[in-house]
Amino acid sequence: MSAPVILPVPVFSTLCNAAFALRREVFVWEQRVPEEEEHDADDLTATHFVAILDGEVVGTLRLIDRPEHVKIGRVAVRGQFRGRGIARKLMVAAMDHGRANGRERFYLTAQADKLGFYESLGFVAFGPEFSDGGMPHRAMRDYDKQDAVLSD
C-alpha cells in the first residue's frame, strides 16, 4: 500500500470540489447529516486539506482560523480507506501547517465514538455532550488552559 499525499488545497479548485464530494458521501449519505448543515460559510475561508491515494481524494479536513485557536473540522475518510492511518496523517499535517503559521492551540468537536482517536493525538474532551448533525459530540482541545474562551 502506498502512503497518501496530504496537501492543502484552494477552496475553488478541483481537489477541493473532490473533498466536498467526499464530505457529502461520508456525512450526508453515510451518516445522514442534513445536507444544509454539511456546508457553511466557513468553507469559503477555511484551509482545506486532502489526502490523495493513487490519484483519488480519499480523505479531507478543514482548518478554521479563530482568534483564540484553530478549529479543525469536517474530518472524513472514504469508507474503504479507513483504518489505514489516513485521518491521523491529515490531522498531523494540518496541525503542522497551523504551527508553521504561528498557531499552537487547536480545538474541535468530535463525534462521541471518535473521542479515543483524538485523545491519541493529544486532545482532551471538555464540557457536556451535545448533538450536532443528529449525532452526539464533545468539544475537545489540545491545550489545557481552563479559562480559555471558546467559540465555534
C-alpha positions in Angstrom: 0.0 0.0 0.0 1.3 3.4 -0.9 1.2 6.3 1.5 -1.3 9.1 0.9 -0.1 12.5 -0.2 -1.5 15.3 2.1 -2.0 18.7 0.6 -3.6 22.0 1.5 -5.9 23.0 -1.5 -7.6 26.2 -2.5 -11.3 26.4 -1.9 -12.1 27.0 -5.6 -10.2 24.1 -7.0 -10.9 20.6 -8.5 -9.3 19.0 -5.5 -11.4 20.9 -3.0 -14.5 20.1 -5.0 -13.5 16.4 -4.7 -13.1 17.0 -0.9 -16.6 18.5 -0.8 -18.0 15.5 -2.7 -16.3 13.2 -0.2 -17.7 15.1 2.7 -21.2 14.7 1.2 -20.6 11.0 0.7 -19.5 10.5 4.4 -21.6 13.0 6.3 -24.8 13.3 4.3 -25.2 9.9 2.6 -23.5 7.6 5.2 -24.1 9.4 8.5 -27.4 11.1 7.5 -26.3 14.7 8.4 -28.8 17.1 6.9 -27.3 18.5 3.7 -28.0 22.1 4.7 -25.8 21.5 7.8 -22.9 20.0 6.0 -21.6 23.1 4.2 -21.4 26.6 5.8 -19.8 30.0 5.4 -16.6 28.7 7.0 -15.9 26.7 3.9 -15.1 29.9 2.0 -12.4 31.0 4.4 -11.1 27.6 5.8 -7.9 26.0 4.8 -8.9 22.7 3.2 -6.6 19.6 3.2 -7.0 16.5 1.1 -5.4 13.0 1.3 -4.7 11.6 -2.1 -4.0 7.9 -2.6 -3.4 6.5 -6.1 -4.8 9.7 -7.7 -8.0 9.7 -5.7 -9.1 12.0 -2.9 -9.8 9.6 0.0 -9.7 12.0 3.0 -10.2 15.6 3.9 -10.5 18.1 6.7 -10.6 21.8 7.2 -8.9 24.4 9.4 -10.8 27.5 10.5 -8.6 30.3 11.9 -10.2 31.8 15.0 -8.5 34.4 17.3 -8.3 32.1 20.3 -7.5 28.8 18.4 -7.6 26.9 15.1 -10.7 24.8 14.8 -10.3 21.5 13.0 -13.4 20.1 11.4 -15.1 18.0 8.7 -12.6 15.2 9.1 -13.7 12.5 6.7 -12.1 9.4 5.1 -13.8 7.3 2.5 -15.2 4.1 4.0 -13.0 1.6 2.2 -9.8 3.5 3.2 -10.5 3.7 6.9 -8.1 2.0 9.3 -5.0 2.9 7.3 -4.0 5.9 9.3 -5.2 8.5 6.8 -7.1 10.6 9.3 -4.1 10.6 11.6 -1.8 11.8 8.7 -4.3 14.5 7.8 -4.5 15.7 11.4 -0.7 15.8 11.9 -0.2 17.6 8.6 -2.9 20.2 9.4 -1.6 20.8 12.9 1.9 21.1 11.5 0.6 23.7 9.0 -1.0 25.6 11.8 2.1 25.6 13.9 4.2 26.7 10.9 1.9 29.7 10.8 2.4 30.5 14.5 -0.7 28.8 15.8 -0.3 26.4 18.8 -3.9 26.0 20.0 -6.3 23.6 18.3 -10.0 22.9 19.0 -12.5 20.5 17.5 -15.9 18.9 18.2 -15.7 15.2 17.9 -18.4 12.6 17.3 -18.6 10.7 20.6 -17.4 7.4 19.1 -14.3 9.1 17.8 -13.0 10.6 21.2 -10.3 7.9 21.6 -8.8 8.8 18.2 -8.5 12.5 19.0 -7.2 11.7 22.6 -4.4 9.7 20.9 -3.4 12.9 19.2 -3.3 14.8 22.5 -6.8 16.3 22.6 -8.9 16.4 25.8 -12.7 16.4 25.9 -14.4 19.1 28.0 -17.9 20.3 28.6 -21.2 18.4 28.2 -22.1 16.1 25.3 -24.3 17.8 22.7 -26.0 16.9 19.4 -24.6 18.1 16.1 -25.9 16.7 12.8 -28.1 14.4 14.8 -25.1 12.7 16.5 -23.6 13.1 20.0 -20.4 15.2 20.1 -18.0 16.5 22.6 -15.8 19.6 22.4 -12.0 18.8 22.5 -8.8 20.9 22.7 -5.2 20.1 22.6 -4.3 22.6 25.4 -5.3 22.6 29.0 -6.0 26.3 29.7 -9.2 26.0 31.7 -10.1 29.7 31.3 -10.0 29.7 27.5 -12.8 31.4 25.8 -14.0 29.1 23.0 -16.2 29.9 20.1 -17.5 27.6 17.5 
